[in-house]
Each structure stands twice: as structure tokens, then as C-alpha cells.
Amino acid sequence: MLSIPNSLKTSPKFQKPITLSPIIRLINFKFFSKKYLATAAMSSSKMVAEYAKSSRSSCKKCSKSIASNSLRLGLVSKDPRGFDMTKWHHLSCFPCTSSNSISSTDAITGFSSLKSTDQESLKKLVSEVSQASEKDNKDEQEDTDIGQANLKKQKLSASEEGGKLELEIVISASDIKDNYKDAVLLPKWKAFQTIIFLERDDGLQDSEKIAAFDFDGCLAKTSVRKVGADAWSLMYPSIPEKLQSLYNDGYKLVIFTNEMNIERWKNKRQAAVDSKIGRLESFIKLVKVPIQVFIACGLSSGEPEDPFRKPKPGMWRVMEKEFNSGLPIDMNQSFYVGDAAGRPDDHSDADIKFAQTIGLKFYVPEEYFISSDQ
């Protein structure tokens, strides 16, 4: 049976607002223009054009695989940790915004090595970016004016609420379900909005120290081509011992994982749910330590953006505010490990952005589970 946290029982309706981070708040405020957000994410970026060496990379915009030997365009930026992050796109998916700062084809690394037909296509793209820049400059002043008006409203609301302006998500006992839409969940697993979670595994102890992990590609080897509770293997042999050591040192272990197939496979949702939860339960049984789990089922695209899908911090905020016994989290000792770090062969940068948004130390799996100094 699900144990409802004490914090949910503070009113007759068992309701308590969850305070989410400023990143989630941006969803409701239109005055943060596309130019501002893109510039913040891709400061000091450069562009590269090449033919894909394999079909392993996926397009940042459409999420589809980029075929081997086909033209792909990459936006390269420096990560705070020092390595380059490349976000690959199909030519047709490349974002034509002024923030990408393509002044001419001379600024595109690898342009001279392309076929003449592809060079012509890129010249057209540069022209489109130039036009987008002119439009963005014209719209920027209008966005600023709207922003100032909204900011006044925010300040008024903040004053009325005691100085805190934040988007609130309300959890009530009636909102916690045994099903995720039309899919039945296994015992101990519950659903709230677009999250499925294992709130209280046997032996789990809440803690000020959180050791958080991604699942696929971090703790377990999985394949998008295979479905089933047994379709996985351990990512590194050192994982069980490492997790047991953390547990013995007083850490609470938490998995934060995205799984949009649960939402996307409308006709096979039960199979997607059983596959994901089955793998997680098998993993927990193998490593022999209790783990709290949060699965974000929302899609990677859509308006408004799903506040729980990484890199959004919604899953972390729910854990922090409602499923950690009210204990303050020690950010100096807590950390997050994930494989989506925006490196050239990574499928995305969702994990490193998730950690940065929250303020957690971040490690890639090979760094944490193999490096001798960890």
C-alpha cells in the first residue's frame, strides 16, 4: 500500500503545493523569447557540416536517426567541464534562428569537403538564418515590452504571496493512481500526472545525501529494438558493489529515467510499462540495495513542455519536496550520473542539463564506475 507522505496531510484535502525551479516557471512566461533561450544554451557555439559515419546519431529536433553517409549539421559548444558538445541535425531540421550566428559559409567547418549540391543547400540555409536574424531583431523589442508588463504582474503576485513567485503543482491523495492511463502498474508502483514512481522500496531510508542515476546507458545496457523485462544487462561489473557502498555510507539511491515510449505506444502501453518496470525491478534485485525510482513518461516535444521529463527538473523537485521526509538535501555531497552529456556520440545532453539545472555534481558513467579516483 502506498504510504502518503506527511506533507500531503497538512489540509483537509491532503493538498500541498510543490515548488518547482525557475526553469519550470519559464514555461508560463512568454517574454523569455526564443532568442534568449537559444543564446543561453548555445553561447560561443560553432557550426560543423559532415557526412554521418554511422546511423548512431539522432537529430536534436525530430529525434530520428541520421542515416549513415547522409549530410548532418552540428552546433558545437563548450561544456563547463571543458569538452565539446555537439547537437546534430538533419539539414531540413536545422534551426534557422539568429542565435546560431552563421555569418557565411566560411564559418561552417567542413563546408569545403561537401558535394556541390550540399554546398548550395547550405548557402540557402545561411540566407534563411540571415532573414531570421532580421525578424528576431524586430520582434525582440516587442518581447521585451511584454516581459516588463508580465514582470510587474509577477512582482505583485510575489508580494501578495510573501515574496515567492513560483509555479505550483498540487499533489493530492486522489491524484496518485494505481494505473498509468490504461496501463495497470505492478504493486508498489504508482502514477502522478506523467510520472510513474516506486516511492518506498523495502529498506529505503530517506537521506540528506542523494546518489542519483539515469538508467538506460548508465546502469543498464538496453536496446530500443528489444522489449521485455529481461532485455537488459549490467552496464559495468562494478555497479552492484558501488551502489552497496553508497547505501552503507548513508546515501539514498534514486533513479531518474525518461521513457516516452510509455506515452507514445498508445496501442501497446501495457507492454511498454511492463518492460520498463520489469527491467528496473530486475536491476534492483540484482544489485541488492533499495532504490527510489521516478520514470518520466512525457514526450520530448509538445507545448507546453513536460515539466517532469529530463532535462526539466520536475522529477527531482517531487522527490525533494514530497518523498524525502522533509530532509534538506546536502548539495555538496549529492550527485547525478548519466550518459546523455552532449558529447559527439551521445543521443542528447538531457542528463548534464538536468544536473546543471538542479545544481548537482555530474559524472558520466565511465567516469564514475571505472575511474579509480571515484
N, C-alpha and C positions, 0 to 999 in steps of 0.2 A: 504494500500500500504506500502511496506517495505521502511523504511527510511534508506538510505545508510549513514553510519557514515562519518563525515567529513574527518576522517583519510584515507578513501578509495579514496578520491578525490584529492590526492596530485600529481597525474601524469595523463597524457592524457589517460592512460589505466585504471585509477581508481585502481591502484595496490599499495599495501603496505605490506611489509613483517611482519609477526607475529613472534616474537621472543619467542621460546619455551625454557623450562627449560633444565638444563643439563641432567635430566633423559631421556628426549626425544632424546637428542643428542646421547645417548648411542646406540640407535638403529643402527646407521650407522658405529659405530666403533667396529670392530671385536676383537680388542685387549683386550676388557674387557671380560675376559674368564668366562665360566660358573662357574668355581670355585670361582672367585672373587665375582660375583653377588650373588651366593648362600650363601657364607660365610657372606656377608654383611647383608643378610636378615635373616639368621638363626644363628647368633652368640650366643654362650652359649646355644645351643639347646640340648634337650634330647629326647629320643625315648620312646614311650609307646605303648603297644600292648594290645588290649582288644576286647571283643565281643560287637558289637553295641547294645545299649539298645533299640533303636528305628531306624526308617529309616529316621530320620530328617536330619542327617548329610550327606554331599556330599563330594565326592572325590576332592581334590585340583587339581589333574591333569586332570581327564576326566570330571569333573563336574557332574557325575552321582551319584544318591543316593546310599548310602551304606546300604544294606539290614539289617534289624533287626536280631540280633544273629549271624551275619557274622563277620569274623575277620577284624578289621581295625587297621591300624598303624598310629600313630600320632607323628609329630615333634612338640615339646613344646619349646617355647622360651619366654623370659621375655619381655613384652612390656615396653617402657619407663615410662608409667603411673603406672607400678607396678603389673599388673595382667598377668597371664599366657595366651599365645595364642597357640592354638593347631590347626595344619593343618592336617586333616585326609586324609588318602589314602587307596584305596584298596591295598591288598598285591601285586597284579600284576602291580599296578601303582606307587609303592613307588620308588622315585628317587634314583638310585644307584650311588651316587656321593661321592667323598671323603669328602666333606664338612659336610656330615651327621655324620661322626665320630663315627661309630659303631664298636668299637674295638672287642667286643664279645657279645654273647647273655646275659652275665651277666649285660651288660649296658642297656638292654631293660626292662623297668618297666612292670611288669605283665607277663613276659615270663613264670615263673614257674606255672602260673594258666592256661596255654593254653593246649589244647589237644595235644597229642604226635605228630599227623600228622602236626599240625600247628607249633609245635616247630621245626620239621625237615625242614619245609618250611622256617622258619626264619633263621635257620643255613645256608641254601643255600644262603639266601639274604645277610647275613653277609659276606660270602665268595665273593659274587659279588661286594659288596661295597669295600672290600679289594683290589680286582682286579682293580676297578675303580680308587682307590686312587693311585695305581702304575702308571696307564695310565695318570692320571691328572698331577702327578709329572713330568712325561716325557714330557708332552705337555706344561707345564707351561713356561719353558724357551723359547720355540718357540713362544708362545703367547706374552711373554714379548718383544722379539726381534721385532715382528710385531708391537707391541704397540709403541715402541720407534720410529720406522720408521714413523708410522702414526702421532705420536705426532709432529715430525719435520714438516710434511706437514701442520698440523693444525696451528702450530705457524707461519708458513709462511703465510698461509691464513689469520690468525688473524692480522698479521702485515699489510697486504695489505688492510684489511677492517677496519683499525683504532682501532685494539685491541679487537674486539669482534668476537669470533668464536661460532656461534650458528646455529642450523638447522632452516631454514626459511620455513614457509608455506605461500604462497602468496594467498590472497583473492582478487578476482576481482568481480566487479558487475555481470559479466556474469556467475560466478561460483555459485551465490546464486539462488537456484531453488525453484519453487512452488511445485515440486514433490520430493519425495524420491524414486529414481529409478522408478518403475512402479506404485507407490502409490501416489495418489493425497492428498495434505495436505489441512487442513482447512485454512480459511482466517487468516492472521496474522502469520501463521507458515511458516517457510522457512527451506531449507536444504542447507548444505555446506559439501561436502565430506561425511563423515559418521556421521554427526551431524544433528539433527532436532532441531530447536530452535524457541522460542517465544521471539523475540528481544525487542519488545516495547508494553507491555500491557498498557491499558488505565490507566493513573495516575502514571505510573512508573517514579521514579526520580533516576538518577544516583547519586552515593554517594561514599565517601571515606570509608564508613563503610559498609561492606558486611556481611549479615547474610545468610549463605549458608546451604542448607539441601539436604539430599538424599530424595527420595520419598517413594518407597516401603519399608515397615517395619519401616519407620521413621515417616512420616507424614500420611501415609495411610496404612491400612491393605488390602493386596491383596493376591490372590492365583494364583499359576501357572496353576491350574486346571480350572480356570474360565476366560472367555474372555468377554469383553464388557465395555462400558463407565461407567456403573453403578455398576460394580463388584468390589466395594471397600467400605471401611468405615473408619471413622476417627480413627487414632491410639490412640490419647489421647484427652479427652474433653477440656483440657486447650489450645490446639493448636491455635484456632482462636484468643483468647484473647492475647496469647503470640505473635503471628505474628503481630497483630494490634498494640501492644505496641512497637514492634521493628520498625514498619513502622512510627509510630508517633514520635519515637526518632531519625529519620533521617537515618535509615538503608535502604539499598536496599536489598530486599529479592530475592534470587536466588536458584533455584533447579537444581542440577546436578544429573542426573539419568542414569544408564545403562539400555538398553533394547535390548539385542541381538536377541530376537525373531523377531524383525523387519527385521533383516538381514537374520536370519535363516529360517523363514517361507516364502520361495520364492513363494509358490503357494497360500499363504494366507497373503501376506504382507499388503494389504489394511486393512484387518481385524485387524492385529497387530497394525498398525499405528492408526487406528480409536479408538481402545481400549485404547491405551496409552494416546493419546492426549485427548480423551474424559474424561478419569479419571482426568487428570491434569486440564482441563478446569472446570470440576465439582468441584474439590477441590478449585480452585481459587475463584470460585463463592461462595462457602460455607464460606470461611474464610474472604471474602470481603476486600482483600488487593491485590494490583498489584504485580505480581511476574514475574521475568525473568526466563526462563526455557531453559535448554540445555539437550538434550537426545542423549547419545552416542549409536549408533546402531551397532557398530562393534562387531565382535565375540571375545570371550575370548581367543581363540587360533588362531595361524596363524603367518606367517612370511612375512613381518615384523609385529611386534605387532602394533595394532591400537593405534595411539598416543592420541586419544580422550577418549578412554574407561578407566574409573577409574580402577586401581589407577594411571594411567598416567594422567598428569595434563593438557592435551591439551584443554579440555573444559574451564577450569579456565583461561588459557592464552588467549584464544579467547575472553572471556568476558572482561578480564582485559585490553587487548590491543585495542580491536575494539568496544566494546559495553558498555563502561563506560564513554564516553565523554572525555577520556584522563585524568580523575581524578586519582591521585595516591591513591592507596588503603592503608588505615591505618591497618597494620597487627596486631597492638596491640589491636584494638577494633573489628576486624573482626574475624569470627569463622566459623566452619563447624560442622554439626550434622549428624551422620549417624549410622546405626545399624551394619554394617559389620566391626567389630572391632577385629576379630580374636579370640574371646572367644570360649570356647568349643562347644557351640551350634550355633555359628554364621556360616553362609554359606561361609564366606570369611573374609579377612581383607582389602578389597578394599577401604573402607571408611577411615579407620585410616591411611592407607598408602597414600591415596590421600591428606589428611590434612598434614601429615608429610612432604611429598614432596614439598608442596607449602609453608609450614611454618605457617599453621593456628592452632589456638587453636582447640581442638577436644572434642566433647561431644557425648556420646551415648544418644539416645532419652529419655530413662527413667531418665537419669541424668539431662537432660536439661528441660524436660517438667513436671517432677514430683518433682524433688528435690527442697526443699523450699528455698535454698540459691541461686537459679539462678533467 
